[in-house]
Amino acid sequence: LLLDLDDGGEIMALTAVSLTNKLLQFSSGAVYDTEHDWHEVSRTKLEAFSELMEASTEPVLVFYNYQHEKERILSEFPDAVPFKGEPEILTQWNEGKIHLLLCHPASVAYGLNMQQGGHIIVWYSPTWNLELYQQANARLHRQGPTKPGVIYHLVCKDTMDDVVMAALHGTGDTQAALMQYL
């Protein structure tokens, strides 16, 4: 429930839910403190993402869950485009003018047709919300694309990432899995 940082600071998780959230942040490579500042603890997932992007010649839609993930990706890929539903960015994506589009799954969960811009999704970190997960994936997996959809999940082995992915892909209810874990 306590993480001492190299800079002398500390991260505290006072509840089981807070601990779960901090562990997901940790798996992504940075953790928020009580002042809402983030502290990098690892570059492993960012390096894996960079390798994936180096190998990709196709446009990629990336889903992130934490602002630090977006900020860290943008620092590595300054040409990436953050998206919050702006019509002009959606048009550019569907015209194939954007190679790397960054989205929070809640900002694109419903009603957007994004399938013309690409067919590759990367989940930088998983979400507990099964409905958001399914709806976000449905942005590219619709009628009209000429290539089959591909979904990558960046998952750190033996971490909370594994627990969330098991809940998403299991037959049980996501909330029941979370409560059982807690």
Long-range contacts (C-beta under 8 A, 24 or more apart in sequence): 3-31, 3-41, 5-39, 5-41, 7-39, 9-33, 9-39, 11-39, 16-182, 17-182, 20-160, 20-178, 20-181, 20-182, 23-159, 23-160, 24-65, 24-125, 24-126, 24-160, 24-161, 24-164, 25-66, 25-68, 26-159, 26-160, 27-125, 27-156, 27-159, 27-160, 27-161, 28-65, 28-66, 28-68, 28-69, 28-124, 28-125, 29-68, 29-69, 29-72, 30-66, 30-68, 30-69, 30-72, 32-66, 32-68, 38-66, 38-67, 38-68, 38-71, 40-72, 44-156, 45-124, 45-125, 45-154, 45-156, 46-72, 46-73, 46-76, 48-154, 49-73, 49-76, 49-122, 49-124, 49-154, 50-76, 52-122, 52-152, 52-154, 53-77, 53-100, 56-120, 58-118, 58-119, 58-120, 58-147, 59-93, 59-96, 59-98, 59-99, 59-100, 59-101, 59-117, 59-118, 59-120, 60-99, 60-100, 60-101, 60-118, 60-120, 60-121, 60-122, 61-93, 61-101, 61-103, 61-114, 61-117, 61-118, 61-120, 61-121, 61-122, 61-139, 61-140, 62-100, 62-101, 62-102, 62-103, 62-121, 62-122, 62-123, 62-124, 63-103, 63-104, 63-105, 63-121, 63-122, 63-123, 63-124, 63-127, 63-136, 64-102, 64-103, 64-104, 64-124, 64-125, 65-104, 65-105, 65-124, 65-125, 65-126, 65-127, 66-125, 69-124, 69-125, 70-102, 70-104, 73-102, 73-124, 74-102, 83-107, 83-108, 85-112, 90-114, 93-117, 93-118, 103-136, 105-129, 105-132, 105-133, 105-135, 105-136, 106-132, 108-136, 108-139, 109-135, 109-136, 110-135, 112-139, 113-139, 113-142, 113-144, 114-139, 114-140, 115-139, 115-140, 115-141, 115-142, 115-143, 115-144, 115-145, 116-144, 116-145, 119-145, 119-147, 119-148, 119-149, 119-150, 120-149, 120-150, 120-151, 120-152, 121-149, 121-150, 121-151, 121-152, 122-151, 122-152, 122-153, 122-154, 123-151, 123-152, 123-153, 123-154, 124-154, 125-154, 125-161, 126-153, 126-155, 126-161, 126-164, 126-165, 126-168, 127-164, 127-168, 128-164, 128-167, 128-168, 128-174, 128-175, 128-178, 129-174, 130-167, 130-168, 130-174, 133-168
